[in-house]
Amino acid sequence: MAREFSRSRRVGEQIQRELAELVQRELNDPRLGMVTISAVDVSRDLAVAKVYFTVLDSEHDVEQTRKGLTHAAGFLRRELGHRMKLRMVPELRFFYDSSVEHGSRLTALIDQAISKDSGKNED
C-alpha cells in the first residue's frame, strides 16, 4: 500500500519537473505568461494528474492561463510520453494554486503590523 503511494508521488514529482521545462521552453501560447508548475498530484492508478500552477505576472489572467494549459494538454501528454517510461501517461487537469498569492498577502500583512507596532514603540 505504501509502495503505491510512493510510486504515484515519484511519478508526480517527475511529471512536475518535465512539465515545468516543457511549459517554459516549448509552449508559445500568448495566454501563458510566467507560469510555474507548483505541484502535481497523481492518482494511485496513475490515470489522472492534478497539475497545480501559479501565475507570476499580474498581467495574465488565471482563467486564460488555465485555458491555455488545458489547450496544450494533448501536446504536453505526448511529450511526457516521450520523456518518461510509463505505459500510460495520466490525463492532465490544471488547477490554480493560490497558496503563493496567500503567502504574499500574509507576508504583507505581517510587515504592515510590524511597521505599525514599531511606530507605536517610538512614541
Backbone atoms as SQL, in Angstrom:
CREATE TABLE atoms (id INTEGER PRIMARY KEY, chain TEXT, resi INTEGER, resn TEXT, atom TEXT, x REAL, y REAL, z REAL);
INSERT INTO atoms VALUES
  (1, 'A', 1, 'MET', 'N', 0.829, -1.191, 0.000),
  (2, 'A', 1, 'MET', 'CA', 0.000, 0.000, 0.000),
  (3, 'A', 1, 'MET', 'C', 0.872, 1.252, 0.000),
  (4, 'A', 2, 'ALA', 'N', 1.850, 1.316, 0.889),
  (5, 'A', 2, 'ALA', 'CA', 2.743, 2.477, 0.945),
  (6, 'A', 2, 'ALA', 'C', 3.567, 2.568, -0.332),
  (7, 'A', 3, 'ARG', 'N', 3.840, 1.412, -0.928),
  (8, 'A', 3, 'ARG', 'CA', 4.615, 1.400, -2.165),
  (9, 'A', 3, 'ARG', 'C', 3.877, 2.089, -3.305),
  (10, 'A', 4, 'GLU', 'N', 2.558, 1.842, -3.399),
  (11, 'A', 4, 'GLU', 'CA', 1.758, 2.505, -4.422),
  (12, 'A', 4, 'GLU', 'C', 1.788, 4.009, -4.234),
  (13, 'A', 5, 'PHE', 'N', 1.643, 4.438, -2.975),
  (14, 'A', 5, 'PHE', 'CA', 1.643, 5.865, -2.679),
  (15, 'A', 5, 'PHE', 'C', 2.968, 6.491, -3.086),
  (16, 'A', 6, 'SER', 'N', 4.083, 5.839, -2.750),
  (17, 'A', 6, 'SER', 'CA', 5.379, 6.416, -3.091),
  (18, 'A', 6, 'SER', 'C', 5.596, 6.421, -4.607),
  (19, 'A', 7, 'ARG', 'N', 5.065, 5.430, -5.304),
  (20, 'A', 7, 'ARG', 'CA', 5.191, 5.409, -6.760),
  (21, 'A', 7, 'ARG', 'C', 4.428, 6.578, -7.372),
  (22, 'A', 8, 'SER', 'N', 3.192, 6.803, -6.939),
  (23, 'A', 8, 'SER', 'CA', 2.422, 7.914, -7.504),
  (24, 'A', 8, 'SER', 'C', 3.072, 9.251, -7.150),
  (25, 'A', 9, 'ARG', 'N', 3.654, 9.338, -5.966),
  (26, 'A', 9, 'ARG', 'CA', 4.348, 10.580, -5.582),
  (27, 'A', 9, 'ARG', 'C', 5.593, 10.791, -6.445),
  (28, 'A', 10, 'ARG', 'N', 6.363, 9.730, -6.670),
  (29, 'A', 10, 'ARG', 'CA', 7.568, 9.839, -7.514),
  (30, 'A', 10, 'ARG', 'C', 7.194, 10.217, -8.947),
  (31, 'A', 11, 'VAL', 'N', 6.140, 9.588, -9.477),
  (32, 'A', 11, 'VAL', 'CA', 5.691, 9.908, -10.829),
  (33, 'A', 11, 'VAL', 'C', 5.244, 11.370, -10.883),
  (34, 'A', 12, 'GLY', 'N', 4.518, 11.821, -9.859),
  (35, 'A', 12, 'GLY', 'CA', 4.076, 13.209, -9.795),
  (36, 'A', 12, 'GLY', 'C', 5.235, 14.183, -9.779),
  (37, 'A', 13, 'GLU', 'N', 6.267, 13.863, -9.011),
  (38, 'A', 13, 'GLU', 'CA', 7.443, 14.740, -8.951),
  (39, 'A', 13, 'GLU', 'C', 8.158, 14.793, -10.295),
  (40, 'A', 14, 'GLN', 'N', 8.245, 13.655, -10.977),
  (41, 'A', 14, 'GLN', 'CA', 8.895, 13.642, -12.291),
  (42, 'A', 14, 'GLN', 'C', 8.053, 14.404, -13.319),
  (43, 'A', 15, 'ILE', 'N', 6.737, 14.221, -13.261),
  (44, 'A', 15, 'ILE', 'CA', 5.861, 14.962, -14.168),
  (45, 'A', 15, 'ILE', 'C', 6.002, 16.461, -13.911),
  (46, 'A', 16, 'GLN', 'N', 6.090, 16.852, -12.647),
  (47, 'A', 16, 'GLN', 'CA', 6.248, 18.273, -12.324),
  (48, 'A', 16, 'GLN', 'C', 7.518, 18.840, -12.952),
  (49, 'A', 17, 'ARG', 'N', 8.624, 18.133, -12.806),
  (50, 'A', 17, 'ARG', 'CA', 9.895, 18.597, -13.392),
  (51, 'A', 17, 'ARG', 'C', 9.799, 18.699, -14.916),
  (52, 'A', 18, 'GLU', 'N', 9.252, 17.656, -15.540),
  (53, 'A', 18, 'GLU', 'CA', 9.152, 17.640, -17.002),
  (54, 'A', 18, 'GLU', 'C', 8.209, 18.725, -17.507),
  (55, 'A', 19, 'LEU', 'N', 7.043, 18.877, -16.848),
  (56, 'A', 19, 'LEU', 'CA', 6.093, 19.898, -17.273),
  (57, 'A', 19, 'LEU', 'C', 6.658, 21.307, -17.112),
  (58, 'A', 20, 'ALA', 'N', 7.380, 21.536, -16.030),
  (59, 'A', 20, 'ALA', 'CA', 7.974, 22.861, -15.818),
  (60, 'A', 20, 'ALA', 'C', 8.882, 23.218, -16.986),
  (61, 'A', 21, 'GLU', 'N', 9.679, 22.261, -17.415),
  (62, 'A', 21, 'GLU', 'CA', 10.581, 22.503, -18.545),
  (63, 'A', 21, 'GLU', 'C', 9.796, 22.664, -19.851),
  (64, 'A', 22, 'LEU', 'N', 8.816, 21.809, -20.072),
  (65, 'A', 22, 'LEU', 'CA', 8.021, 21.885, -21.301),
  (66, 'A', 22, 'LEU', 'C', 7.257, 23.205, -21.406),
  (67, 'A', 23, 'VAL', 'N', 6.630, 23.616, -20.323),
  (68, 'A', 23, 'VAL', 'CA', 5.847, 24.861, -20.342),
  (69, 'A', 23, 'VAL', 'C', 6.761, 26.044, -20.614),
  (70, 'A', 24, 'GLN', 'N', 7.931, 26.023, -19.998),
  (71, 'A', 24, 'GLN', 'CA', 8.865, 27.139, -20.158),
  (72, 'A', 24, 'GLN', 'C', 9.467, 27.190, -21.559),
  (73, 'A', 25, 'ARG', 'N', 9.822, 26.033, -22.108),
  (74, 'A', 25, 'ARG', 'CA', 10.593, 26.015, -23.353),
  (75, 'A', 25, 'ARG', 'C', 9.798, 25.727, -24.619),
  (76, 'A', 26, 'GLU', 'N', 8.691, 25.005, -24.498),
  (77, 'A', 26, 'GLU', 'CA', 8.011, 24.517, -25.693),
  (78, 'A', 26, 'GLU', 'C', 6.685, 25.208, -26.010),
  (79, 'A', 27, 'LEU', 'N', 6.053, 25.830, -25.012),
  (80, 'A', 27, 'LEU', 'CA', 4.745, 26.441, -25.261),
  (81, 'A', 27, 'LEU', 'C', 4.897, 27.916, -25.601),
  (82, 'A', 28, 'ASN', 'N', 4.257, 28.339, -26.676),
  (83, 'A', 28, 'ASN', 'CA', 4.318, 29.731, -27.114),
  (84, 'A', 28, 'ASN', 'C', 2.939, 30.372, -27.118),
  (85, 'A', 29, 'ASP', 'N', 2.046, 29.894, -26.297),
  (86, 'A', 29, 'ASP', 'CA', 0.682, 30.411, -26.241),
  (87, 'A', 29, 'ASP', 'C', 0.679, 31.790, -25.588),
  (88, 'A', 30, 'PRO', 'N', 0.092, 32.797, -26.248),
  (89, 'A', 30, 'PRO', 'CA', 0.076, 34.150, -25.670),
  (90, 'A', 30, 'PRO', 'C', -0.742, 34.248, -24.381),
  (91, 'A', 31, 'ARG', 'N', -1.621, 33.255, -24.129),
  (92, 'A', 31, 'ARG', 'CA', -2.396, 33.266, -22.884),
  (93, 'A', 31, 'ARG', 'C', -1.533, 32.941, -21.677),
  (94, 'A', 32, 'LEU', 'N', -0.369, 32.343, -21.947),
  (95, 'A', 32, 'LEU', 'CA', 0.518, 31.940, -20.855),
  (96, 'A', 32, 'LEU', 'C', 1.568, 33.014, -20.619),
  (97, 'A', 33, 'GLY', 'N', 1.678, 33.441, -19.413),
  (98, 'A', 33, 'GLY', 'CA', 2.735, 34.378, -19.054),
  (99, 'A', 33, 'GLY', 'C', 3.835, 33.607, -18.353),
  (100, 'A', 34, 'MET', 'N', 4.240, 34.128, -17.241),
  (101, 'A', 34, 'MET', 'CA', 5.243, 33.436, -16.425),
  (102, 'A', 34, 'MET', 'C', 4.500, 32.451, -15.530),
  (103, 'A', 35, 'VAL', 'N', 4.426, 31.221, -15.986),
  (104, 'A', 35, 'VAL', 'CA', 3.694, 30.164, -15.289),
  (105, 'A', 35, 'VAL', 'C', 4.688, 29.250, -14.595),
  (106, 'A', 36, 'THR', 'N', 4.355, 28.880, -13.369),
  (107, 'A', 36, 'THR', 'CA', 5.165, 27.924, -12.626),
  (108, 'A', 36, 'THR', 'C', 4.292, 26.730, -12.266),
  (109, 'A', 37, 'ILE', 'N', 4.814, 25.543, -12.470),
  (110, 'A', 37, 'ILE', 'CA', 4.121, 24.331, -12.044),
  (111, 'A', 37, 'ILE', 'C', 4.537, 24.092, -10.599),
  (112, 'A', 38, 'SER', 'N', 3.599, 24.284, -9.668),
  (113, 'A', 38, 'SER', 'CA', 3.944, 24.234, -8.251),
  (114, 'A', 38, 'SER', 'C', 3.831, 22.839, -7.648),
  (115, 'A', 39, 'ALA', 'N', 2.944, 22.008, -8.185),
  (116, 'A', 39, 'ALA', 'CA', 2.787, 20.647, -7.651),
  (117, 'A', 39, 'ALA', 'C', 2.014, 19.802, -8.654),
  (118, 'A', 40, 'VAL', 'N', 2.196, 18.492, -8.528),
  (119, 'A', 40, 'VAL', 'CA', 1.429, 17.538, -9.329),
  (120, 'A', 40, 'VAL', 'C', 1.026, 16.389, -8.411),
  (121, 'A', 41, 'ASP', 'N', -0.276, 16.145, -8.317),
  (122, 'A', 41, 'ASP', 'CA', -0.792, 15.013, -7.545),
  (123, 'A', 41, 'ASP', 'C', -1.324, 13.992, -8.536),
  (124, 'A', 42, 'VAL', 'N', -0.772, 12.786, -8.470),
  (125, 'A', 42, 'VAL', 'CA', -1.175, 11.721, -9.391),
  (126, 'A', 42, 'VAL', 'C', -2.019, 10.713, -8.623),
  (127, 'A', 43, 'SER', 'N', -3.122, 10.285, -9.237),
  (128, 'A', 43, 'SER', 'CA', -3.981, 9.281, -8.605),
  (129, 'A', 43, 'SER', 'C', -3.216, 7.967, -8.462),
  (130, 'A', 44, 'ARG', 'N', -3.680, 7.133, -7.556),
  (131, 'A', 44, 'ARG', 'CA', -2.987, 5.855, -7.305),
  (132, 'A', 44, 'ARG', 'C', -2.879, 4.986, -8.549),
  (133, 'A', 45, 'ASP', 'N', -3.919, 5.020, -9.390),
  (134, 'A', 45, 'ASP', 'CA', -3.895, 4.195, -10.595),
  (135, 'A', 45, 'ASP', 'C', -3.158, 4.878, -11.751),
  (136, 'A', 46, 'LEU', 'N', -2.582, 6.062, -11.479),
  (137, 'A', 46, 'LEU', 'CA', -1.797, 6.842, -12.447),
  (138, 'A', 46, 'LEU', 'C', -2.622, 7.271, -13.664),
  (139, 'A', 47, 'ALA', 'N', -3.949, 7.324, -13.512),
  (140, 'A', 47, 'ALA', 'CA', -4.812, 7.696, -14.635),
  (141, 'A', 47, 'ALA', 'C', -4.973, 9.211, -14.762),
  (142, 'A', 48, 'VAL', 'N', -4.930, 9.928, -13.629),
  (143, 'A', 48, 'VAL', 'CA', -5.180, 11.367, -13.625),
  (144, 'A', 48, 'VAL', 'C', -4.088, 12.081, -12.832),
  (145, 'A', 49, 'ALA', 'N', -3.621, 13.191, -13.383),
  (146, 'A', 49, 'ALA', 'CA', -2.652, 14.031, -12.685),
  (147, 'A', 49, 'ALA', 'C', -3.265, 15.413, -12.515),
  (148, 'A', 50, 'LYS', 'N', -3.397, 15.850, -11.269),
  (149, 'A', 50, 'LYS', 'CA', -3.838, 17.213, -10.984),
  (150, 'A', 50, 'LYS', 'C', -2.598, 18.087, -10.972),
  (151, 'A', 51, 'VAL', 'N', -2.535, 19.012, -11.907),
  (152, 'A', 51, 'VAL', 'CA', -1.368, 19.873, -12.068),
  (153, 'A', 51, 'VAL', 'C', -1.717, 21.256, -11.510),
  (154, 'A', 52, 'TYR', 'N', -0.982, 21.676, -10.484),
  (155, 'A', 52, 'TYR', 'CA', -1.216, 22.969, -9.851),
  (156, 'A', 52, 'TYR', 'C', -0.208, 23.977, -10.387),
  (157, 'A', 53, 'PHE', 'N', -0.713, 25.150, -10.777),
  (158, 'A', 53, 'PHE', 'CA', 0.155, 26.170, -11.354),
  (159, 'A', 53, 'PHE', 'C', -0.060, 27.508, -10.667),
  (160, 'A', 54, 'THR', 'N', 0.948, 28.355, -10.756),
  (161, 'A', 54, 'THR', 'CA', 0.839, 29.732, -10.292),
  (162, 'A', 54, 'THR', 'C', 1.195, 30.648, -11.445),
  (163, 'A', 55, 'VAL', 'N', 0.685, 31.861, -11.394),
  (164, 'A', 55, 'VAL', 'CA', 0.973, 32.874, -12.400),
  (165, 'A', 55, 'VAL', 'C', 1.793, 33.955, -11.718),
  (166, 'A', 56, 'LEU', 'N', 2.993, 34.205, -12.227),
  (167, 'A', 56, 'LEU', 'CA', 3.907, 35.119, -11.556),
  (168, 'A', 56, 'LEU', 'C', 3.771, 36.568, -11.993),
  (169, 'A', 57, 'ASP', 'N', 3.100, 36.800, -13.100),
  (170, 'A', 57, 'ASP', 'CA', 2.913, 38.195, -13.519),
  (171, 'A', 57, 'ASP', 'C', 1.426, 38.528, -13.499),
  (172, 'A', 58, 'SER', 'N', 1.100, 39.675, -12.944),
  (173, 'A', 58, 'SER', 'CA', -0.305, 40.062, -12.758),
  (174, 'A', 58, 'SER', 'C', -0.991, 40.435, -14.067),
  (175, 'A', 59, 'GLU', 'N', -0.232, 40.577, -15.147),
  (176, 'A', 59, 'GLU', 'CA', -0.818, 40.938, -16.444),
  (177, 'A', 59, 'GLU', 'C', -1.637, 39.799, -17.039),
  (178, 'A', 60, 'HIS', 'N', -1.340, 38.568, -16.660),
  (179, 'A', 60, 'HIS', 'CA', -2.026, 37.419, -17.246),
  (180, 'A', 60, 'HIS', 'C', -3.129, 36.925, -16.317),
  (181, 'A', 61, 'ASP', 'N', -4.291, 36.711, -16.903),
  (182, 'A', 61, 'ASP', 'CA', -5.462, 36.238, -16.190),
  (183, 'A', 61, 'ASP', 'C', -5.307, 34.749, -15.874),
  (184, 'A', 62, 'VAL', 'N', -5.671, 34.383, -14.661),
  (185, 'A', 62, 'VAL', 'CA', -5.544, 32.990, -14.218),
  (186, 'A', 62, 'VAL', 'C', -6.392, 32.067, -15.092),
  (187, 'A', 63, 'GLU', 'N', -7.626, 32.460, -15.376),
  (188, 'A', 63, 'GLU', 'CA', -8.515, 31.606, -16.164),
  (189, 'A', 63, 'GLU', 'C', -8.007, 31.440, -17.594),
  (190, 'A', 64, 'GLN', 'N', -7.484, 32.501, -18.185),
  (191, 'A', 64, 'GLN', 'CA', -6.909, 32.395, -19.535),
  (192, 'A', 64, 'GLN', 'C', -5.681, 31.486, -19.520),
  (193, 'A', 65, 'THR', 'N', -4.887, 31.588, -18.465),
  (194, 'A', 65, 'THR', 'CA', -3.711, 30.714, -18.335),
  (195, 'A', 65, 'THR', 'C', -4.146, 29.260, -18.237),
  (196, 'A', 66, 'ARG', 'N', -5.183, 28.992, -17.420),
  (197, 'A', 66, 'ARG', 'CA', -5.681, 27.621, -17.288),
  (198, 'A', 66, 'ARG', 'C', -6.197, 27.108, -18.629),
  (199, 'A', 67, 'LYS', 'N', -6.900, 27.961, -19.379),
  (200, 'A', 67, 'LYS', 'CA', -7.400, 27.559, -20.703),
  (201, 'A', 67, 'LYS', 'C', -6.241, 27.263, -21.650),
  (202, 'A', 68, 'GLY', 'N', -5.187, 28.060, -21.585),
  (203, 'A', 68, 'GLY', 'CA', -4.016, 27.822, -22.423),
  (204, 'A', 68, 'GLY', 'C', -3.343, 26.501, -22.099),
  (205, 'A', 69, 'LEU', 'N', -3.212, 26.210, -20.804),
  (206, 'A', 69, 'LEU', 'CA', -2.605, 24.944, -20.389),
  (207, 'A', 69, 'LEU', 'C', -3.490, 23.764, -20.786),
  (208, 'A', 70, 'THR', 'N', -4.789, 23.909, -20.602),
  (209, 'A', 70, 'THR', 'CA', -5.716, 22.840, -20.970),
  (210, 'A', 70, 'THR', 'C', -5.683, 22.594, -22.477),
  (211, 'A', 71, 'HIS', 'N', -5.594, 23.674, -23.247),
  (212, 'A', 71, 'HIS', 'CA', -5.494, 23.554, -24.708),
  (213, 'A', 71, 'HIS', 'C', -4.233, 22.783, -25.112),
  (214, 'A', 72, 'ALA', 'N', -3.155, 22.958, -24.350),
  (215, 'A', 72, 'ALA', 'CA', -1.880, 22.301, -24.657),
  (216, 'A', 72, 'ALA', 'C', -1.753, 20.918, -24.022),
  (217, 'A', 73, 'ALA', 'N', -2.772, 20.455, -23.310),
  (218, 'A', 73, 'ALA', 'CA', -2.681, 19.198, -22.554),
  (219, 'A', 73, 'ALA', 'C', -2.314, 18.009, -23.431),
  (220, 'A', 74, 'GLY', 'N', -2.889, 17.910, -24.623),
  (221, 'A', 74, 'GLY', 'CA', -2.576, 16.793, -25.515),
  (222, 'A', 74, 'GLY', 'C', -1.108, 16.796, -25.913),
  (223, 'A', 75, 'PHE', 'N', -0.608, 17.959, -26.291),
  (224, 'A', 75, 'PHE', 'CA', 0.812, 18.100, -26.635),
  (225, 'A', 75, 'PHE', 'C', 1.690, 17.742, -25.433),
  (226, 'A', 76, 'LEU', 'N', 1.325, 18.264, -24.256),
  (227, 'A', 76, 'LEU', 'CA', 2.126, 18.003, -23.056),
  (228, 'A', 76, 'LEU', 'C', 2.129, 16.514, -22.705),
  (229, 'A', 77, 'ARG', 'N', 0.986, 15.862, -22.812),
  (230, 'A', 77, 'ARG', 'CA', 0.919, 14.414, -22.544),
  (231, 'A', 77, 'ARG', 'C', 1.794, 13.634, -23.514),
  (232, 'A', 78, 'ARG', 'N', 1.727, 14.000, -24.785),
  (233, 'A', 78, 'ARG', 'CA', 2.534, 13.315, -25.801),
  (234, 'A', 78, 'ARG', 'C', 4.025, 13.483, -25.494),
  (235, 'A', 79, 'GLU', 'N', 4.424, 14.701, -25.145),
  (236, 'A', 79, 'GLU', 'CA', 5.831, 14.952, -24.813),
  (237, 'A', 79, 'GLU', 'C', 6.248, 14.214, -23.544),
  (238, 'A', 80, 'LEU', 'N', 5.352, 14.163, -22.552),
  (239, 'A', 80, 'LEU', 'CA', 5.656, 13.394, -21.339),
  (240, 'A', 80, 'LEU', 'C', 5.841, 11.923, -21.678),
  (241, 'A', 81, 'GLY', 'N', 5.021, 11.412, -22.583),
  (242, 'A', 81, 'GLY', 'CA', 5.142, 10.020, -23.019),
  (243, 'A', 81, 'GLY', 'C', 6.482, 9.731, -23.648),
  (244, 'A', 82, 'HIS', 'N', 7.028, 10.695, -24.390),
  (245, 'A', 82, 'HIS', 'CA', 8.350, 10.510, -24.997),
  (246, 'A', 82, 'HIS', 'C', 9.455, 10.564, -23.954),
  (247, 'A', 83, 'ARG', 'N', 9.285, 11.410, -22.940),
  (248, 'A', 83, 'ARG', 'CA', 10.351, 11.634, -21.958),
  (249, 'A', 83, 'ARG', 'C', 10.343, 10.636, -20.807),
  (250, 'A', 84, 'MET', 'N', 9.171, 10.101, -20.480),
  (251, 'A', 84, 'MET', 'CA', 9.047, 9.223, -19.306),
  (252, 'A', 84, 'MET', 'C', 8.755, 7.793, -19.750),
  (253, 'A', 85, 'LYS', 'N', 9.157, 6.860, -18.941),
  (254, 'A', 85, 'LYS', 'CA', 8.929, 5.447, -19.240),
  (255, 'A', 85, 'LYS', 'C', 7.671, 4.973, -18.507),
  (256, 'A', 86, 'LEU', 'N', 6.513, 5.371, -19.037),
  (257, 'A', 86, 'LEU', 'CA', 5.240, 4.953, -18.448),
  (258, 'A', 86, 'LEU', 'C', 4.417, 4.250, -19.514),
  (259, 'A', 87, 'ARG', 'N', 3.680, 3.217, -19.107),
  (260, 'A', 87, 'ARG', 'CA', 2.784, 2.547, -20.051),
  (261, 'A', 87, 'ARG', 'C', 1.650, 3.475, -20.453),
  (262, 'A', 88, 'MET', 'N', 1.175, 4.243, -19.469),
  (263, 'A', 88, 'MET', 'CA', 0.083, 5.171, -19.726),
  (264, 'A', 88, 'MET', 'C', 0.415, 6.511, -19.072),
  (265, 'A', 89, 'VAL', 'N', 0.354, 7.579, -19.842),
  (266, 'A', 89, 'VAL', 'CA', 0.590, 8.916, -19.295),
  (267, 'A', 89, 'VAL', 'C', -0.732, 9.421, -18.732),
  (268, 'A', 90, 'PRO', 'N', -0.744, 9.917, -17.498),
  (269, 'A', 90, 'PRO', 'CA', -2.002, 10.366, -16.886),
  (270, 'A', 90, 'PRO', 'C', -2.654, 11.520, -17.648),
  (271, 'A', 91, 'GLU', 'N', -3.974, 11.593, -17.543),
  (272, 'A', 91, 'GLU', 'CA', -4.720, 12.742, -18.048),
  (273, 'A', 91, 'GLU', 'C', -4.327, 13.945, -17.198),
  (274, 'A', 92, 'LEU', 'N', -4.069, 15.076, -17.844),
  (275, 'A', 92, 'LEU', 'CA', -3.635, 16.268, -17.123),
  (276, 'A', 92, 'LEU', 'C', -4.826, 17.191, -16.876),
  (277, 'A', 93, 'ARG', 'N', -5.023, 17.547, -15.610),
  (278, 'A', 93, 'ARG', 'CA', -6.065, 18.513, -15.227),
  (279, 'A', 93, 'ARG', 'C', -5.377, 19.654, -14.492),
  (280, 'A', 94, 'PHE', 'N', -5.680, 20.873, -14.893),
  (281, 'A', 94, 'PHE', 'CA', -4.959, 22.041, -14.379),
  (282, 'A', 94, 'PHE', 'C', -5.795, 22.820, -13.367),
  (283, 'A', 95, 'PHE', 'N', -5.142, 23.187, -12.257),
  (284, 'A', 95, 'PHE', 'CA', -5.780, 23.927, -11.172),
  (285, 'A', 95, 'PHE', 'C', -4.858, 25.059, -10.733),
  (286, 'A', 96, 'TYR', 'N', -5.451, 26.207, -10.464),
  (287, 'A', 96, 'TYR', 'CA', -4.680, 27.351, -9.990),
  (288, 'A', 96, 'TYR', 'C', -4.300, 27.133, -8.528),
  (289, 'A', 97, 'ASP', 'N', -3.057, 27.350, -8.211),
  (290, 'A', 97, 'ASP', 'CA', -2.542, 27.226, -6.844),
  (291, 'A', 97, 'ASP', 'C', -2.425, 28.625, -6.255),
  (292, 'A', 98, 'SER', 'N', -3.346, 28.968, -5.380),
  (293, 'A', 98, 'SER', 'CA', -3.366, 30.313, -4.808),
  (294, 'A', 98, 'SER', 'C', -2.517, 30.430, -3.551),
  (295, 'A', 99, 'SER', 'N', -1.818, 29.376, -3.156),
  (296, 'A', 99, 'SER', 'CA', -1.047, 29.420, -1.905),
  (297, 'A', 99, 'SER', 'C', 0.064, 30.466, -1.958),
  (298, 'A', 100, 'VAL', 'N', 0.693, 30.666, -3.106),
  (299, 'A', 100, 'VAL', 'CA', 1.751, 31.669, -3.228),
  (300, 'A', 100, 'VAL', 'C', 1.154, 33.065, -3.038),
  (301, 'A', 101, 'GLU', 'N', -0.005, 33.281, -3.652),
  (302, 'A', 101, 'GLU', 'CA', -0.694, 34.567, -3.519),
  (303, 'A', 101, 'GLU', 'C', -1.081, 34.812, -2.059),
  (304, 'A', 102, 'HIS', 'N', -1.621, 33.787, -1.397),
  (305, 'A', 102, 'HIS', 'CA', -1.995, 33.921, 0.015),
  (306, 'A', 102, 'HIS', 'C', -0.770, 34.184, 0.880),
  (307, 'A', 103, 'GLY', 'N', 0.321, 33.502, 0.581),
  (308, 'A', 103, 'GLY', 'CA', 1.560, 33.711, 1.332),
  (309, 'A', 103, 'GLY', 'C', 2.077, 35.133, 1.196),
  (310, 'A', 104, 'SER', 'N', 2.019, 35.671, -0.007),
  (311, 'A', 104, 'SER', 'CA', 2.457, 37.052, -0.235),
  (312, 'A', 104, 'SER', 'C', 1.575, 38.029, 0.525),
  (313, 'A', 105, 'ARG', 'N', 0.276, 37.771, 0.502),
  (314, 'A', 105, 'ARG', 'CA', -0.659, 38.644, 1.210),
  (315, 'A', 105, 'ARG', 'C', -0.407, 38.602, 2.720),
  (316, 'A', 106, 'LEU', 'N', -0.179, 37.394, 3.254),
  (317, 'A', 106, 'LEU', 'CA', 0.109, 37.265, 4.688),
  (318, 'A', 106, 'LEU', 'C', 1.414, 37.965, 5.066),
  (319, 'A', 107, 'THR', 'N', 2.422, 37.813, 4.226),
  (320, 'A', 107, 'THR', 'CA', 3.695, 38.477, 4.483),
  (321, 'A', 107, 'THR', 'C', 3.521, 39.992, 4.507),
  (322, 'A', 108, 'ALA', 'N', 2.741, 40.523, 3.578),
  (323, 'A', 108, 'ALA', 'CA', 2.487, 41.964, 3.538),
  (324, 'A', 108, 'ALA', 'C', 1.749, 42.417, 4.791),
  (325, 'A', 109, 'LEU', 'N', 0.763, 41.630, 5.246),
  (326, 'A', 109, 'LEU', 'CA', 0.032, 41.979, 6.460),
  (327, 'A', 109, 'LEU', 'C', 0.933, 41.947, 7.692),
  (328, 'A', 110, 'ILE', 'N', 1.796, 40.962, 7.766),
  (329, 'A', 110, 'ILE', 'CA', 2.734, 40.858, 8.890),
  (330, 'A', 110, 'ILE', 'C', 3.690, 42.041, 8.884),
  (331, 'A', 111, 'ASP', 'N', 4.228, 42.361, 7.713),
  (332, 'A', 111, 'ASP', 'CA', 5.128, 43.520, 7.604),
  (333, 'A', 111, 'ASP', 'C', 4.420, 44.800, 8.009),
  (334, 'A', 112, 'GLN', 'N', 3.168, 44.947, 7.596),
  (335, 'A', 112, 'GLN', 'CA', 2.387, 46.137, 7.930),
  (336, 'A', 112, 'GLN', 'C', 2.165, 46.217, 9.448),
  (337, 'A', 113, 'ALA', 'N', 1.833, 45.088, 10.074),
  (338, 'A', 113, 'ALA', 'CA', 1.611, 45.065, 11.525),
  (339, 'A', 113, 'ALA', 'C', 2.892, 45.391, 12.277),
  (340, 'A', 114, 'ILE', 'N', 4.010, 44.868, 11.805),
  (341, 'A', 114, 'ILE', 'CA', 5.294, 45.134, 12.461),
  (342, 'A', 114, 'ILE', 'C', 5.648, 46.612, 12.343),
  (343, 'A', 115, 'SER', 'N', 5.430, 47.195, 11.167),
  (344, 'A', 115, 'SER', 'CA', 5.772, 48.617, 10.997),
  (345, 'A', 115, 'SER', 'C', 4.868, 49.503, 11.855),
  (346, 'A', 116, 'LYS', 'N', 3.588, 49.147, 11.991),
  (347, 'A', 116, 'LYS', 'CA', 2.699, 49.904, 12.868),
  (348, 'A', 116, 'LYS', 'C', 3.105, 49.754, 14.323),
  (349, 'A', 117, 'ASP', 'N', 3.475, 48.535, 14.698),
  (350, 'A', 117, 'ASP', 'CA', 3.872, 48.275, 16.074),
  (351, 'A', 117, 'ASP', 'C', 5.166, 49.008, 16.418),
  (352, 'A', 118, 'SER', 'N', 6.126, 49.018, 15.513),
  (353, 'A', 118, 'SER', 'CA', 7.394, 49.700, 15.783),
  (354, 'A', 118, 'SER', 'C', 7.179, 51.219, 15.831),
  (355, 'A', 119, 'GLY', 'N', 6.191, 51.725, 15.084),
  (356, 'A', 119, 'GLY', 'CA', 5.867, 53.149, 15.133),
  (357, 'A', 119, 'GLY', 'C', 5.281, 53.534, 16.470),
  (358, 'A', 120, 'LYS', 'N', 4.501, 52.634, 17.084),
  (359, 'A', 120, 'LYS', 'CA', 3.916, 52.897, 18.402),
  (360, 'A', 120, 'LYS', 'C', 4.984, 52.891, 19.487),
  (361, 'A', 121, 'ASN', 'N', 5.976, 52.044, 19.342),
  (362, 'A', 121, 'ASN', 'CA', 7.031, 51.932, 20.346),
  (363, 'A', 121, 'ASN', 'C', 7.918, 53.164, 20.377),
  (364, 'A', 122, 'GLU', 'N', 7.980, 53.885, 19.268),
  (365, 'A', 122, 'GLU', 'CA', 8.840, 55.053, 19.215),
  (366, 'A', 122, 'GLU', 'C', 8.217, 56.240, 19.929),
  (367, 'A', 123, 'ASP', 'N', 6.899, 56.224, 20.153),
  (368, 'A', 123, 'ASP', 'CA', 6.215, 57.351, 20.830),
  (369, 'A', 123, 'ASP', 'C', 6.496, 57.420, 22.299);
